[in-house]
Amino acid sequence: MKFLAIVSALLMNAAVLAQSAEPFPLWPDGATPSAHGSTTNDIPDLTPYLPAKGSASGAALVICPGGGYAHLARHEGHDYAEFLRGRGIACFVLRYRLGSHGYRHPVMLGDAARAIRLVRHRAAEFGVDPDRVGIMGSSAGGHLASSLLTHFDAGKADATDPVERLGSRPTLGVLCYPVISLGEFTHRGSRDNLLGPNPPPELVDFLSGEKQVTKDTPPAFLWHTWEDTAVPVENVLQYAAAMRRAGVKFDLHVYQQGRHGIGLQSKPPAFEHPHPWAEELVAWLKVQGFAR
């Protein structure tokens, strides 16, 4: 009983430490591009979840929670970060700007790109290899992640801001029941919040990841469920097919059962007893040199 009490206390302490991690803004105060104001809804930030010393792999993931571009789901940010930092990966949960607060594309993509650049810029501080910084997202957060996987850049060498000189290409991607297409198989609420009503067809195609994959697209881990009625499984199937045609490596998992938005599992604390996809992800991340 004493041993179990000690273990329980350690788990509680780890959770408290993660919850109390201080977020930091993506841009210096007052410099956030396209901001409508100065509230928390207007200032995107990152919350770090760093592994214990001696257990770190040196790799990092920027995590984009889902929520239809209307809100951010805690279990697709905090829980993922808690689970993965326990596997040696430094995680940074991104609070990006939302359609429900009056923002539209390309603001969200700019926030994700800035997050990758900023983690690279501060890599030494966080004990991270700047060449091993990936992106992870669920549902609409998966759309944001897949958008950066297909629309990254090399940075601006002559930028006055040193962060902007760095490239935004993620080393790899992790897409969890993602919205990828903005066409036939999209999640309409996510599309409306991202682009507004009646977006031009060329913009819909530009932000439909299955139409934007090239040989330079980073490798990815994809998972979905057959039963998902909110975001059809065709989103990952079409993206994987596009990756296959482009010669880009991927791991694809489709589970028969599971509602949309299950995260690690349906009941907390999810990071203690995760759904099988999570351990499959860790196995894949080990192959990529991201997890111990």
HELIX and SHEET records of a PDB file:
HELIX    1   1 LYS A    2  GLN A   19  1                                  18    
HELIX    2   2 ARG A   74  GLU A   76  5                                   3    
HELIX    3   3 HIS A   78  ARG A   85  1                                   8    
HELIX    4   4 GLY A   99  HIS A  101  5                                   3    
HELIX    5   5 VAL A  107  HIS A  121  1                                  15    
HELIX    6   6 ALA A  123  PHE A  126  1                                   4    
HELIX    7   7 ALA A  140  THR A  150  1                                  11    
HELIX    8   8 PRO A  162  ARG A  165  5                                   4    
HELIX    9   9 ARG A  188  LEU A  195  1                                   8    
HELIX   10  10 PRO A  201  PHE A  206  1                                   6    
HELIX   11  11 GLY A  209  LYS A  211  5                                   3    
HELIX   12  12 GLU A  234  ALA A  246  1                                  13    
HELIX   13  13 ALA A  270  GLU A  272  5                                   3    
HELIX   14  14 PRO A  276  VAL A  287  1                                  12    
SHEET    1   A 8 PHE A  24  PRO A  25  0                                        
SHEET    2   A 8 ASP A  45  TYR A  49 -1                                        
SHEET    3   A 8 ALA A  90  ARG A  95 -1                                        
SHEET    4   A 8 ALA A  60  CYS A  64  1                                        
SHEET    5   A 8 VAL A 133  SER A 138  1                                        
SHEET    6   A 8 GLY A 173  CYS A 176  1                                        
SHEET    7   A 8 ALA A 220  THR A 225  1                                        
SHEET    8   A 8 PHE A 250  TYR A 255  1                                        
END                                                                             
